[in-house]
Amino acid sequence: MLLTTQADGSPQLSPVACGLDGAGRLVVSTYPDRAKAVNLRARPTASACVVSDDWDGPWVQVSGTAEVLDLPDSVEPLVEYFRSIAGEHPDWDEYREAMRTQGKSLVRLTIERWGPVATGGFPAHLA
C-alpha cells in the first residue's frame, strides 16, 4: 500500500505492487494521471506498507521522498522495476514499446525511515 497526501492534507492510499531498484529505492509502476502521481508531484513525501505473501508474515513501513518519472525517462527504470518483481521478460523491446504505448510512469521512493519489521500473528504474551 502506498500512502500519499492529497491537496487538502488528507491521506490517499493506493494498493500497489512494488520492488526495489539497484539504488535501494522502492519502485512502483503507474500512470501519470493517477492520484498517487499527481499527489507526489505536488507533495513528494510518501510511505508504503510492504507485506509478505503470507497474511501472518512479516511486514514493514517505509517512508521517504518520492519522485515521478514520466516518458521517455521512465522506460529503462520500468525495465528495472519489472526485473525486480518478475524477473526476465521474454521480449524487452516489446515490453519497452508497451510501456511507451501505455504512457507509463514510475514512482521512486528514496527510503529515509523504515521499521520496525513486524512479524505478524498474535503478540507473544497472547500466543
C-alpha positions as CSV (number, residue, x, y, z in Angstrom):
1,M,0.0,0.0,0.0
2,L,1.4,3.4,-1.0
3,L,0.3,6.5,1.1
4,T,0.5,9.9,-0.5
5,T,-1.1,13.2,0.7
6,Q,-3.9,15.0,-1.2
7,A,-4.1,18.7,-1.6
8,D,-6.4,19.1,1.4
9,G,-3.9,17.3,3.6
10,S,-5.9,14.0,3.8
11,P,-4.2,10.7,3.1
12,Q,-4.6,8.9,-0.2
13,L,-3.9,5.1,-0.3
14,S,-3.1,3.0,-3.4
15,P,-2.7,-0.7,-3.4
16,V,0.5,-1.3,-5.4
17,A,3.0,-4.0,-6.5
18,C,6.5,-2.7,-5.7
19,G,10.1,-3.7,-6.0
20,L,13.5,-2.3,-5.1
21,D,15.8,-0.8,-7.7
22,G,19.6,-1.1,-7.7
23,A,19.9,2.0,-5.5
24,G,17.6,0.5,-2.9
25,R,14.6,2.8,-3.8
26,L,11.1,1.4,-3.6
27,V,9.7,1.5,-7.2
28,V,6.1,1.4,-8.4
29,S,4.7,1.4,-11.9
30,T,1.8,3.9,-12.5
31,Y,0.2,6.2,-15.0
32,P,0.9,10.0,-15.0
33,D,-2.7,11.0,-14.1
34,R,-3.2,8.6,-11.2
35,A,-3.8,10.2,-7.8
36,K,-0.5,8.9,-6.4
37,A,1.5,10.5,-9.2
38,V,-0.4,13.8,-9.1
39,N,-0.1,14.0,-5.3
40,L,3.6,13.2,-5.4
41,R,4.4,15.9,-7.9
42,A,2.8,18.4,-5.5
43,R,4.0,16.9,-2.2
44,P,6.9,14.4,-2.7
45,T,6.7,12.5,0.5
46,A,5.2,9.1,0.8
47,S,5.0,6.0,3.0
48,A,4.5,2.4,2.0
49,C,3.4,-0.7,3.9
50,V,5.2,-3.7,2.4
51,V,3.7,-7.0,3.4
52,S,4.8,-10.6,2.8
53,D,2.8,-13.1,0.7
54,D,1.5,-14.7,3.9
55,W,-1.2,-12.9,5.9
56,D,0.6,-13.5,9.2
57,G,4.1,-12.9,7.7
58,P,6.4,-10.0,8.4
59,W,5.7,-6.5,7.1
60,V,7.4,-3.2,7.3
61,Q,6.6,0.5,6.9
62,V,9.0,2.7,4.9
63,S,8.8,6.4,4.3
64,G,10.8,9.0,2.4
65,T,11.0,11.3,-0.6
66,A,9.4,10.3,-3.9
67,E,9.8,11.3,-7.5
68,V,7.7,10.5,-10.5
69,L,9.5,9.7,-13.8
70,D,7.4,10.1,-17.0
71,L,8.2,9.1,-20.5
72,P,10.8,9.0,-22.0
73,D,12.8,8.9,-18.8
74,S,10.6,6.2,-17.2
75,V,11.3,3.4,-19.8
76,E,14.6,2.0,-18.6
77,P,13.6,2.3,-14.9
78,L,10.4,0.4,-15.8
79,V,12.6,-2.4,-17.2
80,E,14.5,-2.5,-13.8
81,Y,11.1,-2.4,-12.0
82,F,9.8,-5.4,-14.0
83,R,13.0,-7.3,-13.3
84,S,12.8,-6.6,-9.6
85,I,9.2,-8.0,-9.3
86,A,9.0,-10.7,-12.1
87,G,12.5,-11.5,-13.4
88,E,13.3,-11.5,-17.1
89,H,10.8,-10.6,-19.8
90,P,10.8,-12.8,-23.0
91,D,11.0,-9.7,-25.2
92,W,12.4,-6.5,-23.8
93,D,11.8,-4.5,-26.9
94,E,8.1,-5.5,-26.8
95,Y,8.0,-4.5,-23.2
96,R,9.6,-1.1,-23.8
97,E,7.2,-0.4,-26.6
98,A,4.2,-1.4,-24.4
99,M,5.4,1.0,-21.7
100,R,5.6,3.8,-24.3
101,T,2.2,2.9,-25.8
102,Q,0.6,2.8,-22.4
103,G,2.2,6.1,-21.3
104,K,3.6,4.5,-18.1
105,S,5.3,6.4,-15.3
106,L,7.4,5.2,-12.4
107,V,7.4,6.3,-8.8
108,R,10.8,6.0,-7.0
109,L,10.7,6.3,-3.2
110,T,14.0,7.1,-1.6
111,I,13.7,5.3,1.8
112,E,14.7,7.6,4.6
113,R,12.9,5.9,7.5
114,W,11.8,2.3,8.0
115,G,10.7,-0.3,10.5
116,P,10.4,-1.9,12.7
117,V,9.8,-5.2,10.9
118,A,6.7,-6.6,12.4
119,T,6.3,-10.4,12.4
120,G,2.5,-10.6,12.4
121,G,0.4,-13.1,14.3
122,F,-0.5,-12.9,17.9
123,P,1.6,-10.9,20.3
124,A,4.0,-13.2,22.2
125,H,2.2,-12.7,25.5
126,L,-1.1,-13.9,23.9
127,A,0.1,-16.8,21.9
